[in-house]
Amino acid sequence: MIGCLLLAPGLMFAHGGVVAEEDFCIIQIGFFKAHFTIYQPEERGGEEFCEDIPEVSDTIFVLDYMHDSLKQVPVDFRIIEDVQERTLYASWDDIQKIEDLDAVTVYYQPPAIESDGVLELEYTFLEPGWYTGIVTTRHPTLDKEYQAVFGFYVGGRGLGYWWWMILIAILGQTGFWMANGGLARMRSKHL
């Protein structure tokens, strides 16, 4: 069981609109995709992140469009406080339930067309905690809007949920071993 967890880290940490895929972080906005990278050059140099952000500091978000048609439509980017405490599991349905989105918004980049295919944004986080990112765009020809919603933590969480997953895996393995006579076999060998 632990081996399965270690062999499939991309599956374990896929959440919201951001997915680790072949050493890249991909954000899915409807049918559009973009490489998604976060940098903290003052604190971490060129180190790349795609989920949690380790420092409360200046942060650069980069979306490198993977579809030419995304270069033709306006894209906006918003960061809000996680007022609903959805952490990694925030969804567009959760966002729609917020009565005053502007009141919980800490950063907003209005819709812009990036014909070069790269959207780069900078924001300085002042407080650690959970935030929700929202990327919105429109279909190039139809009257449809698409969103990617993803939760992330700023300021480092230590081991976070890792230790829970390891503990559950160990307890599961121990329970399986005992239920299948492992303890009885061990006792009979020593007697």
C-alpha positions in Angstrom: 0.0 0.0 0.0 2.8 2.5 0.9 4.5 1.5 -2.4 1.4 2.5 -4.3 1.3 5.9 -2.6 4.9 6.5 -3.4 4.7 5.4 -7.0 1.7 7.7 -7.8 2.4 11.1 -6.4 0.7 12.9 -9.3 -2.5 11.1 -8.5 -2.4 11.8 -4.8 -1.9 15.5 -5.2 -4.2 16.4 -8.1 -6.7 18.9 -6.9 -9.0 21.5 -8.3 -7.8 22.9 -11.6 -4.1 22.1 -11.1 -2.7 18.7 -11.8 0.9 17.4 -11.8 1.5 15.7 -15.1 4.8 14.4 -16.4 6.9 16.8 -14.3 4.7 19.8 -15.3 1.9 21.4 -13.4 -1.1 21.8 -15.7 -4.1 24.0 -15.1 -7.3 22.9 -16.8 -9.6 25.8 -17.7 -12.6 24.1 -19.4 -11.1 22.5 -22.5 -8.0 24.9 -22.3 -4.8 23.9 -20.7 -1.8 25.9 -19.5 1.5 25.1 -17.8 1.2 26.6 -14.3 4.3 27.6 -12.3 4.8 29.6 -9.2 8.1 31.3 -8.3 9.3 33.2 -5.2 12.6 34.6 -6.6 13.6 36.6 -3.5 13.2 33.7 -1.1 13.7 30.6 -3.3 15.5 31.7 -6.5 14.5 29.8 -9.5 12.7 27.0 -7.6 9.3 26.2 -9.1 6.1 25.4 -7.3 2.6 24.4 -8.6 0.7 23.8 -5.4 1.6 25.2 -2.0 3.7 28.3 -1.7 6.4 27.9 1.0 7.0 31.6 2.0 4.9 34.6 2.9 6.6 36.8 0.3 6.6 38.2 -3.2 5.2 35.5 -5.5 5.0 35.2 -9.3 2.4 33.2 -11.0 3.0 32.1 -14.6 0.5 30.5 -17.0 2.1 29.4 -20.2 -0.8 28.7 -22.6 -0.8 25.3 -24.3 -3.6 26.2 -26.8 -3.3 28.9 -29.5 -7.0 29.7 -29.1 -6.3 30.7 -25.5 -4.1 33.5 -26.8 -7.3 35.0 -28.5 -9.5 35.2 -25.4 -9.4 37.3 -22.3 -8.2 35.5 -19.1 -8.5 36.9 -15.6 -6.9 35.7 -12.4 -8.2 36.1 -8.9 -6.9 35.1 -5.5 -9.3 35.0 -2.6 -9.1 34.2 1.1 -10.4 30.6 1.8 -13.4 31.9 3.7 -15.4 28.7 3.2 -12.5 26.6 4.5 -12.5 24.3 1.5 -8.7 24.1 1.4 -7.6 21.8 -1.5 -11.2 21.0 -2.4 -12.5 24.4 -3.5 -14.8 24.3 -6.6 -16.6 26.7 -8.8 -19.9 25.8 -6.9 -18.2 27.0 -3.7 -17.1 30.3 -5.3 -20.7 31.0 -6.6 -22.0 30.7 -3.0 -19.8 33.6 -1.8 -22.1 36.7 -1.6 -19.4 39.4 -2.1 -16.5 38.0 -4.0 -14.7 41.4 -4.1 -14.7 41.5 -0.2 -12.6 38.3 0.0 -10.4 39.0 -3.0 -6.8 39.7 -2.1 -5.6 40.0 -5.8 -7.4 40.5 -9.1 -6.0 40.7 -12.6 -8.8 41.9 -14.9 -9.4 40.0 -18.2 -6.6 40.5 -20.6 -5.7 38.9 -23.9 -2.0 37.7 -23.9 -1.2 37.2 -27.6 2.3 35.9 -26.7 0.7 33.0 -24.7 2.1 33.8 -21.3 0.2 35.4 -18.4 2.6 36.5 -15.6 1.3 38.0 -12.4 3.0 39.1 -9.2 1.5 39.4 -5.7 3.0 39.8 -2.3 1.4 37.6 0.3 1.2 39.2 3.7 -0.4 36.4 5.8 0.1 32.6 5.9 -2.9 30.5 5.3 -5.3 28.9 2.8 -6.2 30.8 -0.4 -8.2 29.9 -3.5 -7.0 30.7 -7.0 -9.6 31.3 -9.8 -8.7 31.5 -13.5 -11.6 32.5 -15.8 -11.8 32.7 -19.6 -14.4 32.4 -22.4 -14.9 30.2 -25.4 -13.4 31.9 -28.5 -16.7 31.6 -30.5 -19.5 30.5 -28.2 -21.1 32.3 -25.2 -19.5 30.0 -22.6 -17.3 30.8 -19.7 -14.8 28.4 -18.1 -13.1 28.5 -14.7 -10.3 26.7 -12.9 -10.5 26.8 -9.2 -7.6 25.5 -6.9 -6.8 25.8 -3.3 -3.3 26.4 -2.0 -1.5 27.1 1.2 1.0 30.0 1.7 3.6 29.9 4.4 4.6 26.2 4.6 2.6 23.5 6.4 5.5 21.4 7.6 4.6 17.8 6.8 0.9 18.8 6.3 -1.2 15.8 5.3 1.8 13.6 4.6 2.1 12.2 8.1 -1.6 11.4 8.2 -1.3 9.4 4.9 1.7 7.5 6.2 0.1 6.8 9.5 -3.1 5.5 7.7 -1.0 3.4 5.4 1.0 1.8 8.3 -2.2 1.2 10.3 -3.8 -0.4 7.2 -0.9 -2.7 6.6 -0.7 -3.7 10.2 -4.4 -4.4 10.3 -4.2 -6.5 7.1 -1.2 -8.4 8.5 -2.9 -9.2 11.8 -6.2 -10.1 10.1 -4.4 -12.6 7.9 -2.8 -14.4 10.8 0.6 -12.6 10.8 0.7 -12.2 14.6 -0.3 -15.9 15.2 2.4 -17.1 12.7 5.0 -14.9 14.4 4.1 -16.3 17.8 4.2 -19.9 16.6 7.7 -19.4 15.2 9.0 -18.2 18.5 7.5 -20.9 20.6 
